Amino acid sequence: MDEQLFKLSKEFKFQVEQKQPDSIACKKLLTKLKIAMAEEGILFPGTDFPLDPKNIVFTRDVLELAVIMSVKLEDMDLFERQVSQVKPYYFDYGTEIKKSENELLILGMNLLYLLSLNRIGEFHTELELIEFESRSNPFIKFNLQVEELLLDGNYLGIQTICENPPSDLYSVFVSRLKLSIQELILDCTNKSYKSLDLKTAKDLFMMESIEEVKEMAKTNNWRIVDNKLFFENLDEDEEKIPTNKVIREIIGYAKELEKII
Amino acid sequence: MSVVLSTASGIIALLDEPDNDLKTYALRKLDSLVDQFWAEISDSIGKIEALYEDEEFPSRTLAAIVASKVYYHLGFLDDSLLFALGAGQLFDVSQRDEFTRTLISKSFNDYIEKRNVITEEEHLLKLKKQEEEKNKKQSIFNDEEEEEEDSELENMLIDSDEDSEQDEGLYETKNEKIMLEKTEIEEIDPRLEKIINSVFRRCFLEKEFKEALGIAIEARRIDIIKEIIEMVENPDEMLTYCLTISRKYIQSRWYRQEVLTMLLEVYETRPELDYINICDILLFLNDVERLSEILNDLILEKTKESHLIACQIGFDLYENASQHFLHELTLLLPDPIPVNKPVEKDGIVAEYSPMEQKRLEYIKKMDQLKSILSGRTTINLHLQFLNRNNKTDLQNLIRLKEKTDSRHSLLTSMIVMAHGLLNCGTTSDVFLRDNLGWLANISNWSKFCSTASLGLIHKGHLDKGFDVLEPYLPQGSGGSSPYSEGGSLYALGLINTNHGEEVTPFLLEALKNCQRNNIIQHGACLGIGLSSMAVGDMQIYEELRGVLYNDDAVAGEAAGIAMGLLMLGTGNGKAIQEMWNYAHQTEHEKIIRGVSVGISLIMYGKEQEAEGLIEQLSSDKDSILRYGAMFTIAMAYAGTSNEKALKKLLHVAVSDVNDDVRRAAVIAIGFLLFKEPKQVPKTLSLLAKSYNNSVRFGAAMALGITCAGTANKDALELLEPLTKDLNNIVRQGALIATGMVLMQFNEKQEPKVSKIKDQFYEIVSDKYEHKMTKMGAILGAGLIDAGGRNVTISMQTTTGENDMAAIVGLAIFSQYWFWHPLTYFISLAFQPTALIGLNKDLNMPKFVVKSNAKPSVFAYPSPLVEVKKVEKKVETAVLSVTKKEQRRQEEKAEKKKLEKDNSEMDSEEVDEKKKEENKKIIEEEESTENEKEKEKEKEKEEEKEKEEEKEPKEEILENPTRITLDQRKYITFDVDPRYKPVKESAKFGIVMLLDTKPDETEELVEISLDTTEKKEEEKEPEPPEPFEYFSD
């Protein structure tokens, strides 16, 4: 393999392992690396000739680093792309090389990412791809727990469990998850209450302070009167079920059917 | 280590990379994986498309080919092709994988479709420009004239005022369309053209010329067609191939003309001019002038062959060209100045100078050619052939006759009709003469029919026809019944079908002098229609119109049909307008029907031009006019297999509310598809199983007319259940159709022949069978052996052109449902299956051809000898009784005599003696008969054995001979030592022969047209056997 490639990968690794990686430099390096790998023919090599395990390990490591980089930079699009690029190295190319230590970490992050976006279907497809034994692994187990709680609607449980994520890298996703849960709750309260106490609201919305609640009220155009929160944008034009029309139509159909028979 | 990828998502993710190199890399990967992961890739097809559309992206073609493949897998071939075109070089035409092949065929389809649309548009534009130019010229010259012409044109418009307005509207929108397209004519994608061209090149490299030619013709690429013909090693073969397929398969008229013009050019550059094909093309292009020049040149040329070729062309022309065309051609041929007879000088017999001799020869040849073109020669030859080779099996008819109740006028007239069909063109009317007494009972319209049947028997007997009919023709002084007079006029028309210059005036006279007797009018109208078919003479037209306007149902119907026949294929707008108007005025259904059939005849062969009229008629609320619309489709698109028309017919066949219309629609399908008889059973198989009687009948009829004389297995399979249908009319139709399909087949070729003949007999003899079915059986029996077993029914000429008279004849024949005398029109479709060889003097020399098949395969169906025998046995049984009775009577008489003569003799003694002697005689007779029969049977068996043992594999046939449709491919001309045919492809019909030994004397086939009298002599009852006279 080219020395240039090694050099590049080392530099890339160095950059990524910084606490606050430089976004532009990292991305540039990554593109360079990928082009170099593509030229070398080790980026998604064809399946018709024997592959060198070394090359595969190398490419996989680079791509894993890229995933970690994307998490650190909090670039979700990049994250999604990088995960799908590295996945073949776990499932297809990876069948005959030593498993990567980071594999479950990355897959776990992907799961959490899907959960945070409420993409439950994809979450389960991904989960199926992971070996059953690995489910006890903390990276994966965490996601399983979160999913279960989410299903139960036990948002408080999620709150507590999220206080101890299995890896620091998870925090990005955890906070995203929280945000989406908040949205869910907001959606419900909006419809179930006419007004709420600010304090109760704070608890209900799992917010840190009342200030936060106030800010939220501002963005949503809710009024706050006497420490009370009023939800005024109750949609009146909420679509009612057009009972009469439906009944009439169904009876009509039944009559027609009878005529035909 | 090998790996199987389970997903392409990683690679797809690469497409989102900002860097172009990476995207290209990903695309390349995807291109190799697309066959496996197209489903996955299709999710992100948008990205790939975006890449293709991004003009800055370097590998756009790569994106295009990936997208194309994905769309191909998804089954969106249109999109796939679009992207493949964008892929440029990457779409490699020479690849043999499925993707490429599918797309190439798809691109051909698209290309052909677009080319067709574009060329049609261009053609329309061209026409429009021409018109504009004409108008300009006219307006420059004379404004008034233009106006006049316009008003004339308006008069000529087919449709009534309202509809012409509509039509104008249509034209306008069309023009607008053209204008629009003028600015933005949908050009063919040059990339598509490139691909097509590269495929053509590949075909050339691989020598698949015929395939390339076919595609080129379909795609309307005349340049390519020309290129191919010039490129091939054997251009003659390719030319002929091109000629046949372009004539058969090109539906658009003007395009066909263009191709043929191009072919003509090529033909003319060939070193050896193929006059026969050139003239064929000229005929199609309607180029009378050049045709006449060529014919004249051929005759002027010194070689013998050229003269023979001219004659051969003449015969072909007569067969294929319309009367009008032939007439013009004859006028254009030079009329040589006759040579003055050399003047005798000083008692010395002067001889012609060599110049004059040459001229004389030229005149002789020209006269010959003209008589060929007039058709007289052909008709005469066919008549001779039919007469000479007449193999009618009268026995069959006689036994049918015996089983029919003579009190039933319908069935007796059917027997006469069947006889007419059996002896069509053979001039043999023995049966009628033998049964004069029986015929005398026939009255009314049956009399009309039986008189008309004489016309059938003497069909084509141009010289003597008049004499034969003399006793029946109207004499002016009342004379015989109007029925026989009318029938004889009809018969005169049948005899002179398509050649009525001589009889038409007589018929017109008869029409005028009949004092409005509708029966005579009826016969005269039909006669005029037949004799002046497609002449388009306006005077005759007005005469017929007069009859129509009398509003008499019987005469009006015939007048309507006759007007159609007269104006056949002219598309005359005035005539259609008038007939259409009258159809709306009159209340007689018969007249409406006659008129609507007439209208359909006028639109014969007009194809798209008839579309407006068809639309108008088929939306009429009068079902009879809709019925006419169906026949108009049949006539306008006859033999074209036009898809649009076919769809319309199928639609009407299952949706119209009126049974007649539905039936007509199904029959019309037959007219459209007759050039591909194998297709018809498939198309009709469902209709033949319809719940509707009329549709089933129509299906049977359509099968009959398309598959006539082919013994098509599928057709017979469909017809067989119909002959046992629950409905008697359907049975009738199926029996007639089966008769038509099995024409000219013998038991050896098709075992069903004997079965169906037995079925005919059984039906006729079954007491409880409905008379309609019986009628079908009798007609079927007449058709199966029609024309002395020497004719077949065919709507195309021997060279594959539409035979106008035949098509029209069958169309009117199918009206027999309403009016039985129209059955005779089927004779127009009878085509003698003859091979007649002629020498340079148009005589038949002794000449032989070889048929490379066992003689028994194509032998005439064996005459009904066996049945005859059975009958004989029965007869003998009956005879012995009757004989005894006769004897007794004789005895009584004799007794009386004896008593008178020898009153002294003892009567008892005589009686005993007599009885003994009689017994002896009877016994002897019986025993000898039995012996004879046994001997005969033995002989037969021996013959059979012989046949089985020593049947030769080939047969030598003598001029003129019958050659059935199936037999044609077995014919070779290699046996005759002396004569060779001029046109090698001709294996039937009239063939001019080249004499290779012109110095030897020629042996000619004896021609004996007046055999009628001879036969009569032969048939005269034998003198009674010698008997002993007991005087004592």
Interface residues (C-beta under 8 A of the other chain):
Chain A: T31 K34 I35 A38 L43 F44 G46 T47 D48 P50 L51 P53 D77 E80 R81 Q82 S84 Q85 V86 K87 P88 F91 D92 Y93 T95 E96
Chain B: M1 S2 V3 V4 L5 S6 T7 S9 G10 I11 I12 A13 L14 D16 E17 P18 D19 D21 L22 Y25 K29 S32
